[in-house]
């Protein structure tokens, strides 16, 4: 990959090549780093699972500490059966893990990358605690 200075020198020593040739070289090297469509489909499916405000709240809580279904239900202001369904979806995707302690089931984060995803969300949407204006 040529930087701007190298490209200028390259054009001086190889006048037959045009700037379009260099752009084509950049396109080829960039496309070599693209993820496969199969991987992107898997990523999109995982993001669809996360794309729910209650699930994001659950992840936000669990990134701080493990929690029981009942406590998550209180924190999310939802009935336990609805929280259980959200937890099941997140666990089936591999985002969460659970452990049983007597009659209670405690959930925790199994996928460390959730911290980065939540950080991006907090950076983009959390700074003003109000509805953001869309990017243009």
MDTraj code that builds the backbone (N, CA, C; nanometers):
import mdtraj as md
import numpy as np

residues = "UNK UNK UNK UNK UNK UNK UNK UNK UNK UNK UNK UNK UNK UNK UNK UNK UNK UNK UNK UNK UNK UNK UNK UNK UNK UNK UNK UNK UNK UNK UNK UNK UNK UNK UNK UNK UNK UNK UNK UNK UNK UNK UNK UNK UNK UNK UNK UNK UNK UNK UNK UNK UNK UNK UNK UNK UNK UNK UNK UNK UNK UNK UNK UNK UNK UNK UNK UNK UNK UNK UNK UNK UNK UNK UNK UNK UNK UNK UNK UNK UNK UNK UNK UNK UNK UNK UNK UNK UNK UNK UNK UNK UNK UNK UNK UNK UNK UNK UNK UNK UNK UNK UNK UNK UNK UNK UNK UNK UNK UNK UNK UNK UNK UNK UNK UNK UNK UNK UNK UNK UNK UNK UNK UNK UNK UNK UNK UNK UNK UNK UNK UNK UNK UNK UNK UNK".split()
xyz = np.array([
    [0.0859, -0.1164, 0.0000],
    [0.0000, 0.0000, 0.0000],
    [0.0907, 0.1229, 0.0000],
    [0.0673, 0.2147, -0.0911],
    [0.1492, 0.3343, -0.1035],
    [0.0838, 0.4501, -0.0307],
    [0.1654, 0.5265, 0.0440],
    [0.1112, 0.6500, 0.0995],
    [0.1208, 0.7584, -0.0070],
    [0.0742, 0.8794, 0.0241],
    [0.0680, 0.9851, -0.0761],
    [0.2060, 1.0200, -0.1310],
    [0.3057, 1.0309, -0.0455],
    [0.4416, 1.0640, -0.0890],
    [0.4971, 0.9532, -0.1786],
    [0.4754, 0.8285, -0.1397],
    [0.5224, 0.7167, -0.2201],
    [0.4504, 0.7115, -0.3539],
    [0.3222, 0.7427, -0.3542],
    [0.2455, 0.7409, -0.4784],
    [0.2964, 0.8467, -0.5747],
    [0.3290, 0.9653, -0.5238],
    [0.3827, 1.0714, -0.6087],
    [0.5149, 1.0273, -0.6692],
    [0.6037, 0.9734, -0.5885],
    [0.7331, 0.9245, -0.6376],
    [0.7128, 0.8097, -0.7353],
    [0.6192, 0.7213, -0.7048],
    [0.5891, 0.6078, -0.7917],
    [0.5427, 0.6567, -0.9281],
    [0.4578, 0.7596, -0.9327],
    [0.4087, 0.8146, -1.0592],
    [0.5210, 0.8783, -1.1391],
    [0.6174, 0.9419, -1.0726],
    [0.7305, 1.0020, -1.1427],
    [0.8174, 0.8956, -1.2082],
    [0.8378, 0.7863, -1.1393],
    [0.9258, 0.6814, -1.1923],
    [0.8522, 0.5843, -1.2831],
    [0.7195, 0.5799, -1.2771],
    [0.6381, 0.4911, -1.3598],
    [0.5250, 0.5706, -1.4245],
    [0.5567, 0.6573, -1.5218],
    [0.4541, 0.7463, -1.5780],
    [0.3432, 0.6724, -1.6516],
    [0.3628, 0.5480, -1.6904],
    [0.2587, 0.4757, -1.7630],
    [0.1405, 0.4420, -1.6731],
    [0.1638, 0.4369, -1.5414],
    [0.0555, 0.4069, -1.4483],
    [-0.0176, 0.5349, -1.4127],
    [-0.1461, 0.5302, -1.4090],
    [-0.2267, 0.6484, -1.3774],
    [-0.2694, 0.6445, -1.2315],
    [-0.3203, 0.7575, -1.1791],
    [-0.3735, 0.7558, -1.0419],
    [-0.4855, 0.6542, -1.0251],
    [-0.5587, 0.6274, -1.1328],
    [-0.6648, 0.5267, -1.1280],
    [-0.6094, 0.3892, -1.0980],
    [-0.4882, 0.3614, -1.1494],
    [-0.4234, 0.2337, -1.1201],
    [-0.3963, 0.2197, -0.9706],
    [-0.3528, 0.3298, -0.9088],
    [-0.3262, 0.3266, -0.7652],
    [-0.4543, 0.3069, -0.6860],
    [-0.5618, 0.3714, -0.7299],
    [-0.6902, 0.3538, -0.6622],
    [-0.7347, 0.2082, -0.6731],
    [-0.7136, 0.1495, -0.7907],
    [-0.7510, 0.0095, -0.8096],
    [-0.6700, -0.0797, -0.7165],
    [-0.5417, -0.0467, -0.6982],
    [-0.4568, -0.1224, -0.6067],
    [-0.5116, -0.1134, -0.4645],
    [-0.5561, 0.0049, -0.4230],
    [-0.6124, 0.0231, -0.2897],
    [-0.7414, -0.0564, -0.2742],
    [-0.8260, -0.0564, -0.3781],
    [-0.9516, -0.1307, -0.3718],
    [-0.9261, -0.2796, -0.3539],
    [-0.8283, -0.3311, -0.4284],
    [-0.7975, -0.4737, -0.4205],
    [-0.7482, -0.5097, -0.2811],
    [-0.6577, -0.4288, -0.2257],
    [-0.6057, -0.4619, -0.0934],
    [-0.7126, -0.4451, 0.0141],
    [-0.8027, -0.3482, -0.0013],
    [-0.9102, -0.3313, 0.0965],
    [-1.0074, -0.4486, 0.0902],
    [-1.0399, -0.4948, -0.0305],
    [-1.1349, -0.6051, -0.0416],
    [-1.0756, -0.7352, 0.0105],
    [-0.9441, -0.7475, 0.0113],
    [-0.8811, -0.8675, 0.0649],
    [-0.9017, -0.8773, 0.2153],
    [-0.9337, -0.7663, 0.2813],
    [-0.9526, -0.7646, 0.4257],
    [-1.0992, -0.7722, 0.4663],
    [-1.1906, -0.7736, 0.3713],
    [-1.3327, -0.7776, 0.4028],
    [-1.3716, -0.9143, 0.4585],
    [-1.4666, -0.9127, 0.5506],
    [-1.5194, -1.0376, 0.6048],
    [-1.6094, -1.1035, 0.5016],
    [-1.6193, -1.2332, 0.5081],
    [-1.7065, -1.3048, 0.4152],
    [-1.8521, -1.2716, 0.4459],
    [-1.9360, -1.2878, 0.3477],
    [-2.0791, -1.2623, 0.3667],
    [-2.1378, -1.3584, 0.4696],
    [-2.0860, -1.4781, 0.4772],
    [-2.1339, -1.5740, 0.5778],
    [-2.1073, -1.5218, 0.7189],
    [-1.9879, -1.4694, 0.7407],
    [-1.9533, -1.4122, 0.8709],
    [-2.0402, -1.2906, 0.8995],
    [-2.0618, -1.2060, 0.7989],
    [-2.1455, -1.0873, 0.8183],
    [-2.2906, -1.1247, 0.8481],
    [-2.3395, -1.2337, 0.7880],
    [-2.4746, -1.2826, 0.8191],
    [-2.4835, -1.3243, 0.9658],
    [-2.3806, -1.3938, 1.0140],
    [-2.3780, -1.4355, 1.1545],
    [-2.3742, -1.3139, 1.2465],
    [-2.2942, -1.2156, 1.2096],
    [-2.2848, -1.0930, 1.2901],
    [-2.4181, -1.0205, 1.2930],
    [-2.4836, -1.0112, 1.1777],
    [-2.6135, -0.9436, 1.1702],
    [-2.7173, -1.0143, 1.2574],
    [-2.7138, -1.1458, 1.2565],
    [-2.8080, -1.2227, 1.3391],
    [-2.7834, -1.1957, 1.4877],
    [-2.6583, -1.1907, 1.5268],
    [-2.6255, -1.1602, 1.6665],
    [-2.6694, -1.0187, 1.7027],
    [-2.6459, -0.9250, 1.6133],
    [-2.6871, -0.7865, 1.6401],
    [-2.8393, -0.7738, 1.6479],
    [-2.9113, -0.8516, 1.5661],
    [-3.0579, -0.8507, 1.5754],
    [-3.1028, -0.8989, 1.7137],
    [-3.0334, -0.9979, 1.7676],
    [-3.0667, -1.0473, 1.9013],
    [-3.0458, -0.9380, 2.0056],
    [-2.9388, -0.8629, 1.9936],
    [-2.9100, -0.7564, 2.0899],
    [-2.9996, -0.6340, 2.0711],
    [-3.0565, -0.6181, 1.9539],
    [-3.1280, -0.4957, 1.9179],
    [-3.2659, -0.4863, 1.9833],
    [-3.2672, -0.4861, 2.1139],
    [-3.3906, -0.4701, 2.1908],
    [-3.3535, -0.3949, 2.3182],
    [-3.4281, -0.2903, 2.3530],
    [-3.3888, -0.2096, 2.4695],
    [-3.3789, -0.2881, 2.6001],
    [-3.4684, -0.3832, 2.6225],
    [-3.4608, -0.4607, 2.7468],
    [-3.3392, -0.5528, 2.7477],
    [-3.3061, -0.6091, 2.6327],
    [-3.1872, -0.6947, 2.6263],
    [-3.0610, -0.6119, 2.6467],
    [-3.0589, -0.4933, 2.5910],
    [-2.9427, -0.4052, 2.6125],
    [-2.9311, -0.3673, 2.7596],
    [-3.0434, -0.3422, 2.8264],
    [-3.0403, -0.3111, 2.9698],
    [-2.9876, -0.4299, 3.0490],
    [-3.0324, -0.5498, 3.0127],
    [-2.9854, -0.6710, 3.0805],
    [-2.8341, -0.6843, 3.0638],
    [-2.7856, -0.6650, 2.9424],
    [-2.6415, -0.6734, 2.9172],
    [-2.5677, -0.5679, 2.9984],
    [-2.6225, -0.4470, 3.0012],
    [-2.5594, -0.3378, 3.0770],
    [-2.5459, -0.3762, 3.2248],
    [-2.6488, -0.4320, 3.2820],
    [-2.6460, -0.4736, 3.4230],
    [-2.5451, -0.5867, 3.4436],
    [-2.5509, -0.6864, 3.3541],
    [-2.4653, -0.8041, 3.3719],
    [-2.3181, -0.7752, 3.3442],
    [-2.2892, -0.6711, 3.2702],
    [-2.1492, -0.6324, 3.2521],
    [-2.0899, -0.5823, 3.3838],
    [-2.1769, -0.5361, 3.4736],
    [-2.1318, -0.4879, 3.6040],
    [-2.1212, -0.6011, 3.7067],
    [-2.2198, -0.6926, 3.7045],
    [-2.2203, -0.8020, 3.8015],
    [-2.3225, -0.9077, 3.7606],
    [-2.3029, -1.0306, 3.8102],
    [-2.4021, -1.1349, 3.7823],
    [-2.5296, -1.1021, 3.8579],
    [-2.6409, -1.1522, 3.8066],
    [-2.7688, -1.1177, 3.8682],
    [-2.8684, -1.2308, 3.8479],
    [-2.9649, -1.2380, 3.9391],
    [-3.0714, -1.3383, 3.9287],
    [-3.1825, -1.2868, 3.8387],
    [-3.2657, -1.3789, 3.7936],
    [-3.3786, -1.3436, 3.7075],
    [-3.4679, -1.2421, 3.7782],
    [-3.4995, -1.2666, 3.9054],
    [-3.5885, -1.1773, 3.9800],
    [-3.5338, -1.0362, 3.9910],
    [-3.4045, -1.0240, 4.0185],
    [-3.3440, -0.8905, 4.0296],
    [-3.3395, -0.8207, 3.8942],
    [-3.3130, -0.8964, 3.7887],
    [-3.3148, -0.8374, 3.6545],
    [-3.4560, -0.7907, 3.6182],
    [-3.5558, -0.8689, 3.6576],
    [-3.6948, -0.8309, 3.6305],
    [-3.7280, -0.6994, 3.7006],
    [-3.6854, -0.6847, 3.8259],
    [-3.7098, -0.5599, 3.8986],
    [-3.6374, -0.4421, 3.8324],
    [-3.5126, -0.4646, 3.7952],
    [-3.4334, -0.3575, 3.7346],
    [-3.4891, -0.3142, 3.5989],
    [-3.5453, -0.4091, 3.5258],
    [-3.6010, -0.3792, 3.3931],
    [-3.7492, -0.3440, 3.3980],
    [-3.8083, -0.3564, 3.5174],
    [-3.9517, -0.3310, 3.5356],
    [-4.0354, -0.4162, 3.4403],
    [-4.0027, -0.5458, 3.4400],
    [-4.0731, -0.6433, 3.3569],
    [-4.1107, -0.7642, 3.4407],
    [-4.2120, -0.8381, 3.3988],
    [-4.2429, -0.9636, 3.4666],
    [-4.1282, -1.0640, 3.4475],
    [-4.1086, -1.1491, 3.5446],
    [-3.9998, -1.2474, 3.5400],
    [-4.0046, -1.3352, 3.4157],
    [-4.1246, -1.3735, 3.3726],
    [-4.1329, -1.4625, 3.2560],
    [-4.0819, -1.3938, 3.1296],
    [-4.1017, -1.2613, 3.1188],
    [-4.0505, -1.1897, 3.0013],
    [-3.8980, -1.1779, 3.0072],
    [-3.8454, -1.1516, 3.1252],
    [-3.7003, -1.1437, 3.1418],
    [-3.6391, -1.2802, 3.1123],
    [-3.7033, -1.3864, 3.1578],
    [-3.6533, -1.5215, 3.1309],
    [-3.6434, -1.5484, 2.9808],
    [-3.7406, -1.5006, 2.9054],
    [-3.7378, -1.5191, 2.7601],
    [-3.6215, -1.4410, 2.6974],
    [-3.6013, -1.3176, 2.7403],
    [-3.4869, -1.2391, 2.6906],
    [-3.3556, -1.3089, 2.7261],
    [-3.3453, -1.3585, 2.8470],
    [-3.2242, -1.4271, 2.8911],
    [-3.2004, -1.5546, 2.8107],
    [-3.3074, -1.6268, 2.7812],
    [-3.2951, -1.7490, 2.7013],
    [-3.2378, -1.7175, 2.5636],
    [-3.2905, -1.6123, 2.4997],
    [-3.2398, -1.5737, 2.3671],
    [-3.0920, -1.5356, 2.3729],
    [-3.0563, -1.4559, 2.4724],
    [-2.9172, -1.4128, 2.4864],
    [-2.8246, -1.5309, 2.5168],
    [-2.8728, -1.6228, 2.5973],
    [-2.7924, -1.7416, 2.6319],
    [-2.7786, -1.8334, 2.5110],
    [-2.8865, -1.8528, 2.4361],
    [-2.8815, -1.9386, 2.3170],
    [-2.7830, -1.8855, 2.2134],
    [-2.7652, -1.7554, 2.2065],
    [-2.6694, -1.6930, 2.1144],
    [-2.5263, -1.6981, 2.1670],
    [-2.5105, -1.7404, 2.2922],
    [-2.3762, -1.7497, 2.3493],
    [-2.3289, -1.6231, 2.4180],
    [-2.4193, -1.5275, 2.4361],
    [-2.3829, -1.4027, 2.5023],
    [-2.3750, -1.4181, 2.6543],
    [-2.4596, -1.5053, 2.7095],
    [-2.4687, -1.5210, 2.8548],
    [-2.4434, -1.6651, 2.8961],
    [-2.4121, -1.6816, 3.0238],
    [-2.4063, -1.8129, 3.0860],
    [-2.4850, -1.8052, 3.2165],
    [-2.5231, -1.9206, 3.2669],
    [-2.6032, -1.9212, 3.3901],
    [-2.5481, -2.0242, 3.4868],
    [-2.5835, -2.0040, 3.6132],
    [-2.5518, -2.1009, 3.7176],
    [-2.6690, -2.1027, 3.8137],
    [-2.6942, -2.2190, 3.8677],
    [-2.8057, -2.2355, 3.9611],
    [-2.7508, -2.2377, 4.1036],
    [-2.8196, -2.1656, 4.1913],
    [-2.7863, -2.1665, 4.3335],
    [-2.9181, -2.1888, 4.4078],
    [-2.9449, -2.3149, 4.4404],
    [-3.0737, -2.3491, 4.5008],
    [-3.1839, -2.3303, 4.3981],
    [-3.2814, -2.2481, 4.4323],
    [-3.3928, -2.2236, 4.3403],
    [-3.3665, -2.1061, 4.2467],
    [-3.2621, -2.0300, 4.2735],
    [-3.2332, -1.9122, 4.1908],
    [-3.1365, -1.9463, 4.0788],
    [-3.1560, -1.8803, 3.9647],
    [-3.0643, -1.8914, 3.8517],
    [-2.9984, -1.7553, 3.8343],
    [-2.8668, -1.7558, 3.8314],
    [-2.7898, -1.6328, 3.8152],
    [-2.7285, -1.6307, 3.6758],
    [-2.7303, -1.5141, 3.6147],
    [-2.6760, -1.4970, 3.4804],
    [-2.5552, -1.4050, 3.4844],
    [-2.4623, -1.4330, 3.3921],
    [-2.3437, -1.3481, 3.3767],
    [-2.3042, -1.3459, 3.2295],
    [-2.2142, -1.2566, 3.1967],
    [-2.1684, -1.2387, 3.0593],
    [-2.0731, -1.3523, 3.0216],
    [-2.0987, -1.4141, 2.9074],
    [-2.0103, -1.5184, 2.8545],
    [-1.9269, -1.4652, 2.7381],
    [-1.9742, -1.3607, 2.6717],
    [-1.9072, -1.3048, 2.5543],
    [-1.8428, -1.1719, 2.5909],
    [-1.7104, -1.1693, 2.6071],
    [-1.6417, -1.0464, 2.6484],
    [-1.6591, -0.9291, 2.5509],
    [-1.6843, -0.9583, 2.4234],
    [-1.6998, -0.8511, 2.3243],
    [-1.8232, -0.7644, 2.3506],
    [-1.9152, -0.8130, 2.4344],
    [-2.0324, -0.7318, 2.4675],
    [-1.9925, -0.6004, 2.5346],
    [-1.8823, -0.6008, 2.6058],
    [-1.8361, -0.4772, 2.6708],
    [-1.8020, -0.3718, 2.5657],
    [-1.7386, -0.4121, 2.4571],
    [-1.7049, -0.3179, 2.3503],
    [-1.8295, -0.2664, 2.2795],
    [-1.9240, -0.3563, 2.2555],
    [-2.0486, -0.3157, 2.1900],
    [-2.1229, -0.2160, 2.2784],
    [-2.1336, -0.2460, 2.4070],
    [-2.2036, -0.1564, 2.4987],
    [-2.1298, -0.0239, 2.5111],
    [-1.9985, -0.0274, 2.5075],
    [-1.9202, 0.0963, 2.5133],
    [-1.9539, 0.1850, 2.3931],
    [-1.9626, 0.1262, 2.2746],
    [-1.9999, 0.2027, 2.1547],
    [-2.1386, 0.2655, 2.1713],
    [-2.2325, 0.1894, 2.2242],
    [-2.3690, 0.2399, 2.2451],
    [-2.3675, 0.3548, 2.3452],
    [-2.2957, 0.3363, 2.4552],
    [-2.2899, 0.4410, 2.5573],
    [-2.2215, 0.5669, 2.5045],
    [-2.1165, 0.5504, 2.4257],
    [-2.0477, 0.6658, 2.3671],
    [-2.1388, 0.7419, 2.2718],
    [-2.2119, 0.6701, 2.1893],
    [-2.2968, 0.7334, 2.0875],
    [-2.4258, 0.7902, 2.1462],
    [-2.4878, 0.7186, 2.2370],
    [-2.6212, 0.7564, 2.2832],
    [-2.6279, 0.8015, 2.4278],
    [-2.5273, 0.7743, 2.5078],
    [-2.5370, 0.7982, 2.6502],
    [-2.4852, 0.9302, 2.7001],
    [-2.4174, 1.0074, 2.6170],
    [-2.3516, 1.1285, 2.6666],
    [-2.4489, 1.2348, 2.7139],
    [-2.5642, 1.2485, 2.6476],
    [-2.6557, 1.3561, 2.6856],
    [-2.7821, 1.3062, 2.7537],
    [-2.8040, 1.1740, 2.7556],
    [-2.9241, 1.1143, 2.8145],
    [-3.0524, 1.1693, 2.7528],
    [-3.0438, 1.2117, 2.6277],
    [-3.1629, 1.2541, 2.5563],
    [-3.1610, 1.1940, 2.4176],
    [-3.2705, 1.2055, 2.3464],
    [-3.2776, 1.1462, 2.2139],
    [-3.1753, 1.2126, 2.1220],
    [-3.0863, 1.1324, 2.0639],
    [-2.9860, 1.1901, 1.9756],
    [-3.0452, 1.2255, 1.8399],
    [-2.9808, 1.3192, 1.7747],
    [-3.0212, 1.3485, 1.6388],
    [-2.9468, 1.2525, 1.5486],
    [-3.0121, 1.2038, 1.4430],
    [-2.9460, 1.1065, 1.3562],
    [-2.8257, 1.1682, 1.2846],
    [-2.7253, 1.0835, 1.2567],
    [-2.6105, 1.1284, 1.1777],
    [-2.6551, 1.1613, 1.0381],
    [-2.5942, 1.2606, 0.9799],
    [-2.6300, 1.2959, 0.8419],
    [-2.5209, 1.2597, 0.7480],
])
top = md.Topology()
chain = top.add_chain()
for i, resn in enumerate(residues, 1):
    res = top.add_residue(resn, chain, resSeq=i)
    for name in ("N", "CA", "C"):
        top.add_atom(name, md.element.get_by_symbol(name[0]), res)
traj = md.Trajectory(xyz[None], top)
